Amino acid sequence: MSRTLFLAVLVAGLFVIGSSSYVWAAQVDAKINPNSNESPFTYSYLKTIFIEYPNGGKLFDELHTKEWTVSGTADASNPGVQKLIASLNKKMQNDGSHARISDLNVAYDFHLKGRNLQTSVDYKVILKGTLTDYVITKDQVRTLVDLGWRGMGTNDSIVIDGVEINIPLSLLETKEPAVYEILQNTEADSILSKGLLNADFILQQPMSNWHFLFDPTGINVDAGTFGLDQSISGFVVSSWTMGESSLREGRQVERIFEAKVAADQNYVIRSVQSADQGNIAAIGFGALDVLDGLEIVGLTPTPPKDYGTTSTGGFPIAIVYGMAGMAAIGGVAFFIFSNRALKKQTVGQQGIDPSRLVSYQTSASSGGYQTNRGEAYLADTSDYEQTRSVYEDQKQSPPPAVTNQEEAACGCAASAEIGTECDCVMHGSCLCDATCKCSADLCKEQASSMS
């Protein structure tokens, strides 16, 4: 009982720890080339704000019939994007990274949709840019690459072409001033004033917790025939991914924050964001390390000689042994269950005891044919209602009784004795002599002519 309680507490603790929420969410996709001075990256920031008014009120009057969209794009020539680049670089420097953003393109899309019970505001900002200065040192053996830039974000106000893209409350102030007046200086500020551009959780998740894979396709002799990029020719490609629930990363769920606002009616403000996701690829075989508190990766063109050359590195070994262990446990459990089930089964003769059956032959009638098939019936009448044939319910007329020896010699009488039709009628000629007493017209004529 104590072991069961311990396991239950352990599993519950894992779920509690895994479901602990950080501030905001983001998705990153980056491809690092250690042989180049710059590499591309993409960050997506997504959030949905729900303004709920189940009892109606002023927010209902203002929002339930409205729908609008604010969207746009901008490049590094835009003053707002230039401010964003400086703010992102400052944040990465504070995180200990030496990498910098040299170019950036911004796309934003905000959509409000009013309904009878609630209004939703979807926020989406996508950053596509170029990362530089990520190579720390390089020699003939390996290249050390900075990975401390992963928490790309800012809490500053970023205005591009008159649109605030980072603070949700500011957008409402511009587009819905009546709604802003109701929500400002309330508990909703804790949700609506948080910056959308925040990737802190991606940085806080150690790279050693990410899933690691490497693809050796680039080192194949015929790799060029598959149209592969020349940049990976002669190299393997390493990749790290995060965002799925596991014992290492914890349980990944949507992050939901809620605040209640008491005004003319009771309102609820909810913020919902998907779980953080990351996908970072690098040319070469990557070995993680930490340098002065900064996470780095050492990249070599090929994996070490003592390292498996499978497409997933050391990862499959753990999976193979884990699956083998689970299969063994499953097999033992199956045999234990089967053994217990067999012990509960009744052993011995099932159904009717053969010693209580008496057999008799069938198809032994005149003009028929004999087979090796037979039937059986119970020697006694016990359980008769459960074993009797349904055909016994059908009434059959008994065969006519034999009156004398002469009739027994008659062909028609002999066939009637076993319940069949008259042989004389069937064959079209009488098989009897003058003593035949058959009632068939054919036989009567034959007997009359012979007498």
N, C-alpha and C positions, 0 to 999 in steps of 0.2 A: 504493500500500500504506500510505503514511504517513497519507493522508487517511482511509482506512478504519479504521486504528488509532485516529486521533484521535476519530472519530465514536463508535467503540465505547467508548472511555474516557469520552467526554462523556455518553453514555446511561447507562453504569454509574454515573457520578457522580450523575446526576439521581436514579436509583433509590435510591442509598445515602442521599443527602441527604433525599429525599422520605420515606424509610421511617424516619428517625430518630424515636424515640419520646419523647414528653413524659410527665409523671407519670401523670395520670389523664384520664378523658374525661367529657364532658357534652354536653347538647343544650339549646339555648336557642331560645325563640320569644317575640318581643316585638313590640308594636305601639305606636309612639310617636306621640302627638298633640301637636304643638307649641302648639296652641291651647288645651290643657287643662293643669291643674296635676298630673295624674296619668295614668298609662298602665299597662295590664296586662302581665305577663310570666309565662312558665312555664319552669322549669328541670327537666330530668330527669337524674338521675344513676343509671347502671346499671353493675353489675359482677357477675361470677361467679367464685367461688372453687372450685377443684377440689382435693380432698384425695385423692391417689392412693396406693393400697396394693397394688401388683401381687403382692407376696409374702405377703399376709395381715398378721398381727400384731395388736397391741392396737387400732389405729385401725380395722382391719377388724371386730374383735369389737364395737367400740363403735358403729359407724356403718352397717354394710352393710344392716341391716334397718330403719333409722329413717327417718321422714319427718315433718316438722312445718313449720308456717307461723306467722310472727309478723307481724301487720299492724295498721294503725290510722291514724287521722287526728286532726288537732288544728288549732286556729285560734290567732289572736293572743292569745286569753285564757289560753292554756296557758303556764305559766312556762318550760317547755322551748322553746316557740316564741319567746317573748320573748327568751330568751337567744340563740337562733339569729338573730333579727333584729338584735340588737346586734352579734353577731359578724360577720354579713354586712356591715353598714354600716361596721364598722371596717376590714374587708378592702377595701372599695371606696374608703374614704378613703385608705388606704395606697397604693392604686393610682393616686391623684391625682384621683379622681372626686368631684364635688360632689353626685351623686345620692344618694337615700336610699330605703330601703324603709319604707313606712308601714303596710302590712298584709301578712299572710302566712298561707297555709294549707299544711299539710304532710300528705302521704300517704306511708306507707312500707309496704313488703311484702318480707319476707325468707322464703325457702323453702329448706329443706334436704331433699335426696332422696338416700338411701343406695343404693348398688349393690354388686355383687360386686367390682369392680375399683377403683371410685372413688366419692366422695361429692361432690355439687355443692351449693353454697350460692349462691342468686341474691339479690342485693341491689338494691333499687329504691327510690329516694326521689324524690318529685315535689314541687316547690315552686311554688305559684301565689300571686302577690302583686301588689302595686301599687307602682309606682315613682314617686317625686316628686323635685322640685328638679333636674330634668335640663335645664331651660331656663337657659342662661347669660345671654343677652341677647336682646332682641327690639326691632325697630323696624318701620317701615312697609314695609321692603323684604324683610327676611329674619329668620329666627329661628335663633340658634345653639344647638345641642343637644349635650349631653355624651354621649359614647359610651364613656367610660372605666369604666363599671360592668360590662362584659361578663364579667370574671373572677370572677363571684359564687361564693364558696365560703368554707370555714373548715377549719382543722385542729383546732379545739377539740372536746372531747367534748360531744355533744348528747344529752341523755337526755329523752325524752318519754314520760310515763306509765310510767316504769321501764324503758324500752327504749332502748338506745344505738343511734342511727341513723347515726352517722358513722364509728365505728371498728369494723371487722369482727371484730377479735380480742376485743373486749369482749362482743360478742354470743355468741361461742363460750364465753367464760368464764361467761356466765349460763346458757346453754342446754345446753352440753356441757362440764362442768368436767373430766371425764377427758381429753377431747381437748385442752382448754386446757393441762393440765399437761404433756402431751407436746410441744406446739408452742411454749410460751412459752420465751423466752430462746434461741431457735434462729434460723437464717437466715430462717425463716418470718415472724419479726417485721417484717422489712423490707417484706413484702407486706401482712400482716394488720393492721399498725398505721397504714397510710396512710389519711388521711381520704377518705371516699367523696365528700363534697361539695367537689369541686375542678373549676374551670372555667378554670384558668390558660391552657391552650392556646388557648381561644377569644379571650382577651385578647391573647395573644402573636402571634396571626395578625393582621397589620395589616388594617384595613378596606379598604385599597387592593388587597389580594389577594382580597377577596370578590367574588363575581359581583354586578354591579349591573344592576337592571332598573327601569323605571318605567312605570306604567300611567296613561294620560291619560283614562281613562273618566270620571272625576269632572268634567272640564271640559266635557263634552258638554252640549248644550242639553237633550237628552232623557234625561240620566242618571237623573233621578228616577223615570222609568217602569220602571226595572229593579230597583227596590227597594233602591237603594244607601243606605248609611248617610249621614245628613245631615252627619256630621262631615267627609266627604270631598267634599261638594258644592262645586264650583268649584275643586277642587284635583286635582293628580295625586298618585299614591301611589308612593313609591320603596321599593325592597326590596333588601336585601343578603343573600346566602346563601353559606354555606361548608360544606365537608364532602365534596366530591367530589374525586377525584384529578385533578390538573392540574399544569402546569409552574409555575404561580404558587404553589399551595398545597402541592405535593409529593404523594407517593403516600399516600393515606389507607388505613390498614389497622387491623385489630384490634391492640390493645396487649396483649401477653402478657408476664407476668413470672413467673419460675419460681425456686423455692428447693428445695434438697434437705435433708431432715431425717434424721439418723442416730440412731435410737433402738433399740428392740428389733428393728426392721426398717428398711430404707431406704424413706423416704416422699418424695413429691414434692408440693409445694404450688404451684399455678399460679393466677394471676389473669388473667382475660380481660375486656377492655372494648372495646366498639365504638368506631369513630372518632368524633371530635368533630363536631358538626353545629350550625349556627346559621342562624337566619332572623329578621332584624330588618327591620321595615317602619316607614315614617314617612310621615305625610301631608305632601305637598309634594315638590318636586323637590330632591333632596339633592346637595350639593357637599361632598366631604370636605376636611378641613383639619386642621392640628395647631396647638394653642394651648398654649404653655409645656409641651410634651411630652405634652399630653393630646389624644387624638383627638376631633374634633368634626365635626359636619355642619351646613352652612348650608342651611336649608330655605326655599324660596320657593313661593308658590301654583302658579306655572306655570314651565315651563322657559324658559331664555333664548331670545330671538328667533333667535339664530344657532345654536341647538341643534336637531337633528332631533327632530320630534315623533312618532317611532315609539315603539312600546311598549317598546323595549329601548334607547333612547338611542343612544349611539355604539357600543354593542356590536355591532349587526348589521353596521356598516360593516367592521369588522375580520374578522368571520366571512365576509361576502360576498367580500371580496378574498382571504381565506385559502382559501375553497372554490374560487374561480376559479383561484388559483394551483395548488391541488392537482389541479383538473381539467385544467389545461394540462400539468402534469407527467405525469398519467396518460395523456393523449392522446398525448404524445410517446413515452412508454414503449410504448403499444399499437402505434403505427405502426412503431417500431423492431423490436418483437417480430414483427409481421406481415411486415415486409420480410425479416427473417432467415428466417422460415418459408417465404416464397415462394421465396427463393433456393435452399432445400434441395429444392424440389419438382421432379420430372422434367418437362421441357417437351417437347411433341410428341405424336405419336399414341400412345394407350394402348390395350392390348388387341390384337385381331386386325386386321391390315392389310386394309382393304377391297379392295385389288388382288388379294388371294389368295382372294376369295369369288366363287362362281359362283351366279347365281340361277336359279330355275325356277318356273314357274307352278303353282298348285294349283287344285282345284275345276273342272277342265276336263272332267270325265267326262260321259258321256251322261246326260241327265236331271238334271244338277246345274246350278249357276249359277256364273258367273265373277265374281270379285272382284278388287280392286286389291291384294290381299294376296298375298304370296309368301314363299318360303323360300329359304335359301341354304346352300351347303355349301362346304367348302374345296376349292380347285383342286388341292391336293396332299394328301398324307397325313401331313404333319409335325404333331406334337402331336395326333394323331388321338384318343388316349385321353382327352385333356383337353377335346376339343370335340365328340365324337360324341354323338348323341342317345341318351337312355336307351331310347327306343322301338325302337332297332335291336336291342335284346336280345330283343324279342318276335318269334317266328318267324311268318311269314305264308306261306300256301300260294300258289304262283304260279298265274296264270290258265291254263285249259286251252288248249293249242296249237290253232291252226287247221289242220285236216287237208287241206281242199281249198277251191276257189273257191265251190262250192255252199254249204258250211257258212258261208262268209263272208257269203253273201247272206242267210242265215237270221237272222231277228230275234233269236232266242234265242242263237244263236252269237255274234252281234255284241255282245250285252250281256255274255255270258260272257267275251268277249275283254278287257274292261276290269275284270273282277272283280266284276260286280254280279249280282243275281238275274235270273232269266229274265223278260224283259218279258212273255212270254205268260202266265206264271203270275200276275204282278203285275196285269195288266190283265184277266184272266179270259177271254181269247180268244187264239187262236193267230194270230200275225202271219206265219206261214210258208206255203209252198206244199207240194205233194206230195213235194218233194225233201228236206224237213226231216228231219234225223237226230237231232233232240233226243230226250233220254231222258224228258222230261216226259210224263205221261199225256195231258195236254191236247193236246200237239202230236202225239203218236202217233195219237190218235183223229182229229185233223184231217187228218193225212197219209193215214191209211187211208181216210177217206171220200172224199178227192179222187182217189185212185188207181184 
